[in-house]
């Protein structure tokens, strides 16, 4: 098994050198249209979670976070998130544990499951349910015996005995009981000696010494503790080191298996610094990192990347010497819908203005954080307006909308944002006042194009206007789409067309038609399949794949959770690994620097999404060439292929004996059929030259292979071609579809 895409291997065929990666850049050619795609929506910013649980799933190289938050009238919002070393990705399993605070999480490496126990619900009722996360699904377990319900307890997995150990907590009163989970049942242990009753303590398993280590916590009377204990599976033994951390509770603690140290950081106790300590089995040593986390939180050790990961509303990592802030605390715009965004390619930021939050605020998203801008002059607060970025003049253009105050206040003003100031313009001609229109920049003709919207009588229109930077000009094409409002448009830079879809008519009907503007006329398209009629959806064009991406919207049944792509001839509904959720009145823009469709805010599950949370549309892989048409063997990319980062792929493998074929370079040649005796059926391979294949074992069921991707600028847009073979009964093998993975750099 290779140690990484740049790592050495015992097998020369599994070695992928820096030369291989860099030489591949010269091989990249024009890609044929992919047959399908593996895509996902990745959440980049998120609301603060109060007292979540955290554990590292080593079989998938992901740090798993489970928590909940309150939002307006929606009290029961649960989040399952995973950290891949760069992004927190929000997952949407069909089933999740009910809403709770103070759960405890620990990873069972024998069974490949993250185990969750306890917490309390919104009514402060303590829970004693047991759940397991396998990377796709939460499953509730129903053991014959369970610990009493509790909060503020701690868990760690003892690998030498294949048991998960739970100690103490607050079970309607502080307790000091010891329990173990074997994957089927909980069993209480009753050692003669044990630590005093406590909550807010921490546990970590020291694999080098086969001991579960306990430190501190809070006992009755809100007294913090500074004691160290160890559990060997039979007995608790108190350790008495000369030097130790001060008394504390709510600290973070985890075991660093690379350096064989238990690492402790911070505390919830007032006045204590976020200091860092390490336990080597006999002595606590205080470390002196250059920086420290802003606040304490929950912590787990990422054994794939050899980093401690701490979440405490912000995200930090510790490499054994220093702490590094990875994601700052959540300072996000207030929740909103009906806002407008545009991507400023000159400065590499998404610009957001106003919306139904009632403020005339300007924000910019850099790809990692929000920054509020405070220009001296701003347009009045509004919603249902539209914006587009003019890259030639390096201005974000805003037109129209509706004031957010009382009464109906339709607007017909034109503003431009240069990155520092908003300027109101006074063109000789302007479109009539309106809201719910669409605006997009036509790069082929250097014009901002406006179509439709509601006029002051709430009557939808179908007029076409263009802005050249000085004046608005109405166009009079021979053919025009029917009048509509709350539709969306995107500019297809590959084909030089503006794509329009959907909207709402005067009678309230939802439109599902597709039109294109070529600069002179509107052309009705008639694809074989289309998204259902809708309004308040969002669209953006991805030039790297030649696709217009449509997400969400609302129809007669309410908001929909759908993602579609238009290639200029057909609409294809995608099935993202993680969906965007039911939403409408949101906004999207394509971030060309990072190669992502960025989505912000809107309605989600009947309420405004808070913050607004940022989601990005990530293409994990395109499919180019079919494997077996029957005997389904899907090869799945389970992590965004980012440099630096980690590429993980998975394939069903009932016999636990699969093999991955990987080639770097041009994946665009037509699929090459190969019929070999050991193959169960005749497959179609994407690799035209078998001599370029690198082979990797994919052990386990399902078979999994992960490769660290180094931090190299040369890897941007380099392609890797992937295909898997899985051994079946009868000494034959099935072949998966071939995948194209394009390495991206943030």
PAVODREN-520171 format. One record per residue (C-alpha): z, x, y. Coordinates in steps of 0.05 Angstrom, whole numbers, padded with zeros to 5 digits. Each point is the difference from the previous one (the first is absolute). Example, Ala and Ser with C-alpha at 12.3 -4.5 7.8 and 13.67 -1.06 7.14 Angstrom:
<rs>
{r {00156, 00246, -00090}} {r {-00013, 00027, 00069}} 
</rs>
This chain:
<rs>
{r {00000, 00000, 00000}} {r {-00019, 00029, 00068}} {r {00055, 00015, 00049}} {r {-00044, -00023, 00058}} {r {-00068, -00002, 00029}} {r {00011, 00072, 00023}} {r {00047, 00019, -00056}} {r {-00008, 00046, -00059}} {r {-00005, -00026, -00071}} {r {00003, 00028, -00070}} {r {-00069, -00029, -00012}} {r {-00056, 00030, 00041}} {r {-00037, -00067, 00000}} {r {00059, -00031, 00037}} {r {-00001, 00050, 00057}} {r {-00025, -00025, 00067}} {r {-00002, 00055, 00052}} {r {-00003, 00000, 00075}} {r {-00071, 00024, -00008}} {r {-00016, -00063, -00040}} {r {00027, -00045, 00055}} {r {-00034, 00037, 00058}} {r {-00066, 00008, -00036}} {r {00001, -00075, -00014}} {r {-00007, -00014, 00075}} {r {-00071, 00027, -00001}} {r {-00018, -00045, -00059}} {r {00017, -00065, 00034}} {r {-00061, -00044, 00007}} {r {-00016, -00071, 00019}} {r {00036, -00048, -00046}} {r {-00033, -00058, -00034}} {r {00032, -00068, 00010}} {r {00063, -00005, -00042}} {r {00002, -00057, -00051}} {r {00073, -00015, 00014}} {r {00062, 00030, 00032}} {r {00073, 00011, -00013}} {r {00035, -00015, 00066}} {r {00070, -00013, 00025}} {r {00036, -00020, 00064}} {r {00051, 00053, 00019}} {r {00058, -00015, 00047}} {r {00011, 00055, 00051}} {r {00056, -00026, 00044}} {r {00053, -00048, -00022}} {r {00062, -00036, 00021}} {r {00068, 00031, -00009}} {r {00033, -00015, -00066}} {r {00075, -00007, -00004}} {r {00034, 00035, -00059}} {r {-00059, 00004, -00048}} {r {-00002, 00036, -00067}} {r {-00041, 00063, -00015}} {r {-00022, 00037, -00063}} {r {-00055, 00050, -00019}} {r {-00048, -00022, -00056}} {r {-00021, 00066, -00030}} {r {-00052, -00029, -00046}} {r {-00041, -00023, 00060}} {r {00023, 00050, 00053}} {r {00025, -00054, 00046}} {r {00066, -00012, 00037}} {r {00016, -00074, -00008}} {r {00036, -00039, 00055}} {r {00024, -00071, -00009}} {r {00031, -00039, 00057}} {r {-00001, -00063, 00042}} {r {00001, -00022, 00072}} {r {00013, -00062, 00042}} {r {-00058, -00028, 00040}} {r {00007, -00062, 00043}} {r {00001, -00061, -00045}} {r {-00021, 00041, -00060}} {r {00064, 00029, -00028}} {r {-00023, 00020, -00069}} {r {-00051, 00056, 00012}} {r {00002, 00054, -00054}} {r {-00037, 00066, 00003}} {r {-00019, 00046, -00057}} {r {-00027, 00064, 00031}} {r {-00021, 00068, -00028}} {r {-00003, 00067, 00035}} {r {-00057, 00046, -00022}} {r {00020, 00058, 00045}} {r {-00040, -00025, 00059}} {r {00003, -00076, 00004}} {r {00048, -00056, -00017}} {r {-00045, -00049, -00039}} {r {00024, -00072, -00004}} {r {-00013, -00032, -00068}} {r {-00007, -00074, -00015}} {r {00023, -00013, -00071}} {r {-00006, -00071, -00025}} {r {00075, -00001, -00015}} {r {00056, 00036, 00038}} {r {00076, -00001, -00002}} {r {00028, -00052, 00047}} {r {00021, 00020, 00071}} {r {00060, 00046, 00002}} {r {00035, 00057, 00035}} {r {00036, 00059, -00031}} {r {-00037, 00004, -00066}} {r {00005, 00064, -00041}} {r {-00063, 00032, -00030}} {r {-00008, 00056, -00052}} {r {-00059, 00025, -00040}} {r {-00001, -00002, -00076}} {r {-00049, 00056, -00021}} {r {00003, -00017, -00073}} {r {-00028, -00070, 00011}} {r {-00037, 00015, 00065}} {r {00036, -00055, 00038}} {r {00039, -00004, 00066}} {r {00063, -00041, -00014}} {r {00032, -00044, 00054}} {r {00069, -00031, -00005}} {r {00041, -00044, 00045}} {r {00007, -00009, 00075}} {r {00016, -00064, 00038}} {r {-00044, -00057, 00023}} {r {-00007, -00032, 00070}} {r {00063, -00041, -00014}} {r {00040, 00064, -00016}} {r {00005, -00019, -00073}} {r {00004, 00062, -00044}} {r {-00054, 00006, -00053}} {r {00001, 00029, -00070}} {r {-00073, -00005, -00020}} {r {-00040, 00058, -00030}} {r {-00073, 00011, 00017}} {r {-00051, 00054, -00019}} {r {-00062, 00024, 00037}} {r {-00058, 00032, -00039}} {r {-00045, 00014, 00060}} {r {-00035, -00067, -00003}} {r {00052, -00053, -00016}} {r {00073, -00016, 00008}} {r {00030, -00028, -00064}} {r {00069, -00031, -00004}} {r {00040, 00021, -00061}} {r {00051, -00046, -00032}} {r {00051, 00045, -00036}} {r {00056, -00032, -00042}} {r {00052, 00037, 00042}} {r {-00004, 00018, 00074}} {r {00047, 00031, 00051}} {r {00031, -00049, 00049}} {r {-00041, -00011, 00063}} {r {00011, 00052, 00054}} {r {-00026, 00036, 00061}} {r {00007, 00072, 00026}} {r {00001, 00028, -00071}} {r {-00038, 00062, -00025}} {r {-00044, 00016, -00060}} {r {-00030, 00063, -00032}} {r {-00039, 00013, -00064}} {r {00030, 00047, -00052}} {r {-00061, 00031, -00035}} {r {00041, 00037, -00052}} {r {00027, -00066, -00027}} {r {-00057, -00047, 00021}} {r {00048, -00045, 00038}} {r {00002, -00026, 00070}} {r {00070, 00006, 00029}} {r {00030, -00049, 00050}} {r {00067, 00011, 00035}} {r {00043, -00041, 00047}} {r {-00019, -00040, 00061}} {r {00026, -00063, 00032}} {r {00004, -00058, -00048}} {r {00039, -00047, 00045}} {r {00048, 00058, 00005}} {r {-00009, 00075, -00012}} {r {-00006, 00020, -00074}} {r {-00003, 00064, -00041}} {r {-00033, -00022, -00064}} {r {-00053, 00041, -00037}} {r {-00061, -00034, -00033}} {r {-00061, 00026, -00037}} {r {-00069, -00030, -00010}} {r {-00040, 00020, -00062}} {r {-00063, -00039, 00018}} {r {00023, -00062, -00037}} {r {00073, -00013, 00016}} {r {00057, 00020, 00045}} {r {00063, 00029, -00032}} {r {00066, 00013, 00036}} {r {00032, 00067, -00011}} {r {00076, 00007, 00005}} {r {00020, 00073, 00009}} {r {00074, 00016, 00007}} {r {-00011, 00034, 00067}} {r {-00047, -00023, 00053}} {r {-00010, 00003, 00076}} {r {00038, -00047, 00045}} {r {-00031, -00067, 00020}} {r {-00054, 00009, 00053}} {r {-00066, -00022, 00030}} {r {-00053, 00035, 00042}} {r {00005, 00062, -00046}} {r {-00059, 00038, -00031}} {r {-00021, 00023, -00070}} {r {-00050, 00052, -00021}} {r {-00016, 00028, -00069}} {r {00004, 00077, -00006}} {r {-00051, 00013, -00055}} {r {00017, 00074, -00006}} {r {00072, -00015, -00017}} {r {-00009, -00070, -00031}} {r {00050, -00032, 00047}} {r {-00002, -00061, 00045}} {r {00030, 00023, 00067}} {r {00039, -00048, 00045}} {r {00021, 00013, 00072}} {r {00041, -00037, 00051}} {r {-00006, -00072, 00021}} {r {00049, -00049, 00031}} {r {00061, -00029, -00032}} {r {00047, -00057, 00019}} {r {00021, 00000, 00073}} {r {-00066, 00030, 00022}} {r {00024, 00070, -00018}} {r {-00056, 00050, -00013}} {r {00005, 00048, -00059}} {r {-00020, 00073, -00010}} {r {00009, 00008, -00076}} {r {-00050, 00026, -00050}} {r {-00002, -00027, -00072}} {r {-00045, 00012, -00061}} {r {-00016, -00045, -00059}} {r {-00022, 00032, -00066}} {r {-00011, -00065, -00037}} {r {00071, -00004, -00025}} {r {00047, 00022, 00055}} {r {00005, 00002, 00075}} {r {00026, 00068, 00025}} {r {00021, 00013, 00071}} {r {-00025, 00065, 00030}} {r {00039, 00036, 00053}} {r {-00045, 00048, 00038}} {r {00032, 00039, 00057}} {r {-00055, -00020, 00049}} {r {-00028, -00069, 00002}} {r {-00032, -00052, 00046}} {r {00048, -00039, 00044}} {r {00022, -00069, -00022}} {r {-00057, -00049, 00008}} {r {-00034, -00062, -00026}} {r {-00072, -00024, 00000}} {r {-00028, 00070, -00008}} {r {-00066, 00016, -00036}} {r {00000, 00042, -00063}} {r {-00051, 00021, -00053}} {r {-00013, 00057, -00049}} {r {-00052, 00053, 00016}} {r {-00027, 00018, -00070}} {r {-00041, 00058, 00028}} {r {00060, 00037, 00028}} {r {00053, -00030, -00046}} {r {00042, -00026, 00058}} {r {00031, -00066, 00018}} {r {-00018, -00012, 00074}} {r {00044, -00043, 00045}} {r {-00017, -00021, 00071}} {r {00031, -00042, 00055}} {r {00047, -00059, -00001}} {r {00008, -00070, 00029}} {r {00070, 00019, 00024}} {r {00005, 00000, 00076}} {r {-00001, 00068, 00034}} {r {-00022, 00042, -00059}} {r {-00062, 00043, 00009}} {r {-00059, -00005, -00048}} {r {00019, 00065, -00033}} {r {-00031, 00026, -00065}} {r {00040, 00026, -00059}} {r {-00019, 00025, -00070}} {r {00041, 00000, -00065}} {r {-00016, 00052, -00053}} {r {00050, -00024, -00051}} {r {00060, 00038, 00027}} {r {-00007, 00006, 00075}} {r {-00022, -00042, 00059}} {r {-00041, 00041, 00050}} {r {-00017, -00024, 00070}} {r {-00073, 00012, 00020}} {r {-00026, 00012, 00070}} {r {-00069, -00032, 00006}} {r {-00037, 00005, 00066}} {r {-00003, -00077, 00005}} {r {00036, -00057, -00034}} {r {-00015, -00074, -00011}} {r {00018, -00045, 00058}} {r {00042, -00044, -00044}} {r {00023, -00004, -00072}} {r {-00037, -00043, -00051}} {r {-00020, 00000, -00072}} {r {-00029, 00062, -00034}} {r {-00039, 00020, -00062}} {r {-00031, 00065, -00024}} {r {-00076, 00002, -00007}} {r {-00007, 00048, -00059}} {r {-00076, 00002, 00007}} {r {00001, 00027, 00071}} {r {00070, 00032, -00004}} {r {00025, -00038, 00060}} {r {00061, -00043, 00014}} {r {-00023, -00065, 00031}} {r {00048, -00038, 00045}} {r {-00011, -00069, 00029}} {r {00045, -00025, 00055}} {r {-00049, -00041, 00041}} {r {-00034, 00066, 00013}} {r {-00025, 00046, -00056}} {r {00020, 00072, -00010}} {r {-00013, 00053, -00053}} {r {00042, 00062, -00019}} {r {-00032, 00060, -00034}} {r {00065, 00037, -00015}} {r {00002, 00036, 00067}} {r {-00018, -00050, 00054}} {r {-00007, -00074, 00014}} {r {-00067, -00025, 00026}} {r {-00009, -00067, 00035}} {r {-00060, -00036, -00033}} {r {00000, -00070, 00031}} {r {00039, -00013, 00064}} {r {00046, -00060, 00009}} {r {-00036, -00065, 00008}} {r {-00017, -00009, 00073}} {r {-00054, -00052, -00004}} {r {-00031, -00053, 00044}} {r {00033, -00068, -00003}} {r {-00029, -00050, -00049}} {r {-00064, -00035, 00023}} {r {-00064, -00036, -00017}} {r {-00063, -00015, 00040}} {r {00000, 00071, 00026}} {r {-00060, 00046, 00006}} {r {-00011, 00072, -00023}} {r {-00055, 00053, 00006}} {r {-00006, 00070, -00027}} {r {-00007, 00053, 00054}} {r {-00040, 00053, -00038}} {r {00004, 00049, 00059}} {r {00076, 00005, -00006}} {r {00009, -00021, -00073}} {r {00046, -00060, 00012}} {r {-00001, -00075, -00011}} {r {00013, -00036, 00065}} {r {00038, -00066, -00002}} {r {00009, -00048, 00059}} {r {00043, -00062, 00008}} {r {-00001, -00061, -00046}} {r {00045, -00059, -00012}} {r {00063, 00041, 00011}} {r {-00005, -00017, 00074}} {r {-00001, 00071, 00027}} {r {-00056, 00037, 00035}} {r {00014, 00062, -00041}} {r {-00047, 00057, -00020}} {r {00013, 00039, -00064}} {r {-00036, 00055, -00038}} {r {00002, 00016, -00074}} {r {-00014, 00073, -00018}} {r {-00003, -00009, -00075}} {r {00074, 00017, -00008}} {r {00038, -00029, 00059}} {r {-00002, -00051, 00056}} {r {00003, 00020, 00073}} {r {00009, -00050, 00056}} {r {-00040, 00015, 00062}} {r {00025, -00020, 00070}} {r {-00060, -00002, 00047}} {r {00013, -00017, 00073}} {r {-00049, -00058, -00004}} {r {-00011, -00044, -00061}} {r {-00040, -00063, -00015}} {r {00043, -00063, -00001}} {r {00032, -00018, -00066}} {r {-00048, -00039, -00045}} {r {-00021, -00019, -00070}} {r {-00066, -00019, -00033}} {r {-00035, 00054, 00040}} {r {-00047, 00054, -00028}} {r {-00009, 00075, 00008}} {r {-00053, 00052, -00020}} {r {-00004, 00075, 00012}} {r {-00060, 00031, 00036}} {r {-00004, 00072, -00026}} {r {-00053, 00021, 00050}} {r {00043, -00019, 00060}} {r {00065, 00012, -00038}} {r {00029, -00066, 00021}} {r {00032, -00058, -00038}} {r {-00030, -00064, 00028}} {r {00042, -00064, 00003}} {r {-00027, -00070, 00017}} {r {00032, -00069, 00008}} {r {00053, -00035, -00041}} {r {00055, -00049, 00016}} {r {00062, 00012, 00041}} {r {00066, -00001, -00038}} {r {00038, -00042, 00051}} {r {00007, -00075, 00002}} {r {-00064, -00042, 00005}} {r {-00071, 00018, -00017}} {r {-00022, 00062, 00037}} {r {-00070, 00023, -00021}} {r {-00021, 00068, 00025}} {r {-00067, 00031, 00017}} {r {00020, 00069, 00024}} {r {-00028, 00068, -00022}} {r {00046, 00060, -00007}} {r {-00008, 00071, -00025}} {r {00051, 00049, -00028}} {r {-00014, 00075, 00005}} {r {00061, 00023, -00038}} {r {00044, 00004, 00062}} {r {-00016, -00059, 00045}} {r {-00026, -00071, -00003}} {r {-00053, -00016, 00052}} {r {-00023, -00070, 00018}} {r {-00075, -00003, 00012}} {r {-00039, -00048, 00044}} {r {-00070, -00008, -00030}} {r {-00052, -00043, 00037}} {r {-00009, -00042, -00063}} {r {00052, -00020, -00052}} {r {00003, -00046, -00059}} {r {00036, -00066, 00014}} {r {00075, -00002, -00012}} {r {00017, -00001, -00074}} {r {00046, 00017, -00057}} {r {-00009, 00010, -00076}} {r {-00066, 00038, 00009}} {r {-00023, 00064, -00035}} {r {-00018, 00067, 00032}} {r {-00031, 00062, -00032}} {r {-00036, 00064, 00023}} {r {-00073, 00007, -00020}} {r {-00009, 00075, -00007}} {r {-00076, -00003, -00009}} {r {-00009, -00031, 00068}} {r {00062, 00023, 00037}} {r {00025, -00071, 00015}} {r {00063, -00040, -00011}} {r {-00021, -00067, -00029}} {r {00039, -00065, 00008}} {r {-00014, -00064, -00039}} {r {00030, -00070, 00000}} {r {00072, -00023, 00010}} {r {00033, -00061, 00030}} {r {-00015, -00019, 00072}} {r {00050, -00032, 00047}} {r {-00011, -00068, -00033}} {r {00016, 00030, -00068}} {r {-00073, -00009, -00019}} {r {-00028, 00056, -00043}} {r {-00060, 00037, 00029}} {r {-00058, 00040, -00028}} {r {-00022, 00043, 00058}} {r {-00015, 00075, -00006}} {r {00019, 00049, 00055}} {r {-00005, 00076, 00008}} {r {00041, 00049, 00042}} {r {-00032, 00065, 00021}} {r {00060, 00029, 00037}} {r {-00019, -00031, 00067}} {r {-00022, -00071, -00012}} {r {-00003, -00057, -00050}} {r {-00069, -00026, -00020}} {r {-00011, -00065, -00039}} {r {-00052, 00006, -00056}} {r {-00044, -00058, -00021}} {r {-00020, 00012, -00073}} {r {-00048, -00049, -00034}} {r {00050, -00012, -00056}} {r {00075, -00005, 00008}} {r {00058, -00015, -00046}} {r {00034, -00068, 00008}} {r {00055, -00004, 00053}} {r {00067, 00026, -00025}} {r {00066, 00031, 00018}} {r {00050, 00047, -00035}} {r {-00057, 00034, -00038}} {r {-00006, 00076, -00009}} {r {-00053, 00053, 00009}} {r {-00009, 00073, -00021}} {r {-00055, 00050, 00014}} {r {-00036, 00028, -00061}} {r {-00016, 00070, 00023}} {r {-00042, 00016, -00062}} {r {-00047, -00059, 00010}} {r {00005, -00006, 00076}} {r {00022, -00073, -00004}} {r {00058, -00041, 00025}} {r {00029, -00042, -00056}} {r {00032, -00068, 00016}} {r {00039, -00043, -00049}} {r {00037, -00066, 00002}} {r {00038, -00037, 00054}} {r {00017, -00071, 00017}} {r {-00044, -00056, 00029}} {r {00016, -00054, 00051}} {r {00018, -00049, -00055}} {r {00047, 00050, -00032}} {r {-00045, 00018, -00058}} {r {00005, 00071, -00028}} {r {-00064, 00040, -00002}} {r {-00019, 00048, -00056}} {r {-00068, 00024, 00026}} {r {-00024, 00071, 00011}} {r {-00043, 00020, 00059}} {r {-00027, 00067, 00026}} {r {-00021, 00021, 00070}} {r {-00055, 00052, 00005}} {r {00002, 00006, 00076}} {r {-00053, -00053, 00011}} {r {00014, -00057, -00047}} {r {00052, -00031, -00045}} {r {-00021, -00001, -00074}} {r {00032, -00047, -00050}} {r {00017, 00033, -00066}} {r {00005, -00038, -00066}} {r {00039, 00042, -00050}} {r {00010, -00028, -00071}} {r {00076, -00001, 00010}} {r {00043, 00000, 00062}} {r {00072, -00006, 00022}} {r {00022, -00071, 00009}} {r {-00005, -00030, 00069}} {r {00057, 00026, 00044}} {r {00024, 00020, 00069}} {r {00051, 00049, 00028}} {r {-00022, 00053, -00050}} {r {-00015, 00073, 00019}} {r {-00058, 00047, -00012}} {r {-00017, 00074, 00009}} {r {-00057, 00045, -00024}} {r {00013, 00061, -00044}} {r {-00058, 00048, 00014}} {r {00020, 00048, -00055}} {r {-00016, -00053, -00052}} {r {-00048, -00043, 00038}} {r {00043, -00062, -00007}} {r {00026, -00054, 00047}} {r {00071, -00016, -00023}} {r {00027, -00071, 00011}} {r {00074, -00016, -00012}} {r {00040, -00064, 00002}} {r {-00010, -00060, 00045}} {r {00017, -00073, -00008}} {r {-00036, -00060, -00029}} {r {00020, -00072, -00012}} {r {00052, 00024, -00051}} {r {00032, 00050, 00047}} {r {-00001, 00076, 00004}} {r {-00035, 00036, -00056}} {r {00013, 00067, -00034}} {r {-00071, 00025, -00009}} {r {-00039, 00064, 00013}} {r {-00077, -00001, 00001}} {r {-00054, 00051, 00012}} {r {-00071, -00011, 00028}} {r {-00052, 00053, -00017}} {r {-00057, -00031, 00041}} {r {-00024, -00044, -00057}} {r {00060, -00025, -00039}} {r {00073, -00019, 00010}} {r {00046, 00028, -00055}} {r {00072, -00021, -00007}} {r {00045, 00059, -00014}} {r {00064, -00001, -00042}} {r {00046, 00050, 00036}} {r {00054, 00034, -00040}} {r {00047, -00023, 00055}} {r {-00024, -00060, 00041}} {r {00006, -00012, 00074}} {r {00038, -00066, -00010}} {r {-00017, -00069, 00027}} {r {-00014, 00011, 00074}} {r {-00038, -00023, 00060}} {r {-00005, 00014, 00075}} {r {00006, 00075, -00015}} {r {-00046, 00056, 00023}} {r {-00035, 00059, -00032}} {r {-00037, 00063, 00023}} {r {-00032, 00058, -00037}} {r {00034, 00067, 00011}} {r {-00060, 00048, -00006}} {r {00044, 00062, 00003}} {r {00040, -00020, -00061}} {r {-00053, -00043, -00034}} {r {00043, -00063, -00004}} {r {-00004, -00073, 00020}} {r {00065, -00012, 00038}} {r {00031, -00069, 00002}} {r {00055, -00022, 00048}} {r {00045, -00061, 00005}} {r {-00018, -00073, -00005}} {r {00029, -00057, -00040}} {r {00027, 00017, -00069}} {r {00030, -00052, -00046}} {r {00006, -00051, 00056}} {r {00033, 00046, 00052}} {r {-00021, 00058, 00044}} {r {00003, 00065, -00038}} {r {00053, 00042, 00034}} {r {-00010, 00062, 00042}} {r {-00062, -00008, -00012}} {r {-00002, 00037, -00065}} {r {-00061, 00045, -00008}} {r {-00042, -00006, -00063}} {r {-00059, 00043, -00019}} {r {-00058, -00015, -00047}} {r {-00005, 00059, -00047}} {r {-00059, 00010, -00047}} {r {00029, 00036, -00060}} {r {-00066, 00006, -00036}} {r {-00070, -00028, -00005}} {r {-00030, -00016, -00068}} {r {-00068, 00031, -00015}} {r {-00022, -00009, -00071}} {r {00027, -00046, -00054}} {r {00037, 00022, -00062}} {r {00005, -00046, -00059}} {r {-00021, -00070, 00016}} {r {00050, -00026, -00050}} {r {00066, 00028, -00024}} {r {00024, 00002, 00072}} {r {00027, 00068, 00021}} {r {00015, -00001, 00075}} {r {00013, 00068, 00031}} {r {00046, -00012, 00060}} {r {00015, 00046, 00059}} {r {00073, -00015, 00016}} {r {00010, 00043, 00062}} {r {-00041, 00011, 00064}} {r {-00041, 00064, -00009}} {r {00027, 00036, 00061}} {r {00004, 00074, 00018}} {r {00055, 00019, -00003}} {r {00024, -00049, -00052}} {r {-00006, -00017, -00073}} {r {-00055, -00033, -00040}} {r {00025, -00042, -00058}} {r {-00044, -00038, -00049}} {r {00018, -00046, -00057}} {r {-00037, -00028, -00060}} {r {00023, -00046, -00057}} {r {00012, 00042, -00062}} {r {00031, -00037, -00058}} {r {00003, 00063, -00043}} {r {00026, 00042, 00057}} {r {-00057, 00049, -00006}} {r {-00049, -00004, 00059}} {r {-00041, 00053, 00036}} {r {-00024, 00002, 00072}} {r {-00067, 00031, 00019}} {r {-00004, 00026, 00072}} {r {-00057, 00030, 00039}} {r {00000, 00021, 00073}} {r {-00061, -00008, 00044}} {r {-00058, -00049, 00005}} {r {00014, -00065, -00038}} {r {-00061, -00035, 00027}} {r {-00051, 00013, -00056}} {r {-00017, -00060, -00044}} {r {00044, -00011, -00061}} {r {-00022, 00038, -00061}} {r {00005, -00037, -00067}} {r {00030, 00042, -00056}} {r {00005, -00022, -00072}} {r {00046, 00045, -00041}} {r {00024, -00012, -00071}} {r {00074, -00003, 00018}} {r {-00009, -00054, 00053}} {r {00016, -00070, -00022}} {r {-00060, -00028, 00040}} {r {-00054, 00030, 00043}} {r {00032, 00014, 00068}} {r {-00030, 00016, 00068}} {r {00027, 00064, 00031}} {r {-00003, 00015, 00074}} {r {-00001, 00075, -00010}} {r {-00071, 00026, -00005}} {r {00020, 00069, -00025}} {r {00054, 00003, -00055}} {r {00008, 00074, 00012}} {r {00035, -00015, 00067}} {r {00054, -00042, -00033}} {r {00073, 00022, 00002}} {r {00042, -00033, -00053}} {r {00073, -00022, 00006}} {r {00046, -00032, -00050}} {r {00028, -00068, 00019}} {r {00062, -00007, -00042}} {r {00040, -00064, -00008}} {r {-00017, -00073, -00004}} {r {-00030, -00014, 00049}} {r {-00030, 00069, 00008}} {r {00017, 00032, 00067}} {r {-00024, 00063, 00034}} {r {00023, 00024, 00069}} {r {-00027, 00057, 00041}} {r {00029, 00028, 00065}} {r {-00053, 00005, 00054}} {r {00012, 00059, 00046}} {r {00002, -00001, 00076}} {r {-00069, 00027, 00015}} {r {-00047, -00024, 00056}} {r {-00059, 00018, -00045}} {r {00018, -00057, -00047}} {r {-00016, -00055, 00051}} {r {-00052, -00047, -00031}} {r {-00009, 00043, -00063}} {r {-00017, -00044, -00059}} {r {00029, 00002, -00070}} {r {-00032, -00037, -00058}} {r {00047, -00028, -00053}} {r {-00008, -00031, -00069}} {r {00048, -00010, -00058}} {r {-00006, -00002, -00075}} {r {00053, -00034, -00042}} {r {00007, 00012, -00075}} {r {-00002, -00065, -00040}} {r {00015, -00017, -00072}} {r {-00055, 00023, -00047}} {r {-00009, 00068, 00033}} {r {-00044, -00023, 00057}} {r {00010, -00002, 00075}} {r {-00013, -00049, 00057}} {r {-00027, 00023, 00067}} {r {00024, -00028, 00067}} {r {-00044, -00015, 00060}} {r {-00016, 00060, 00042}} {r {00037, 00006, 00067}} {r {-00015, 00036, 00065}} {r {00062, 00023, 00037}} {r {-00009, 00026, 00071}} {r {00055, 00046, 00025}} {r {00025, -00019, 00069}} {r {00044, 00035, 00051}} {r {00045, -00037, 00049}} 
</rs>
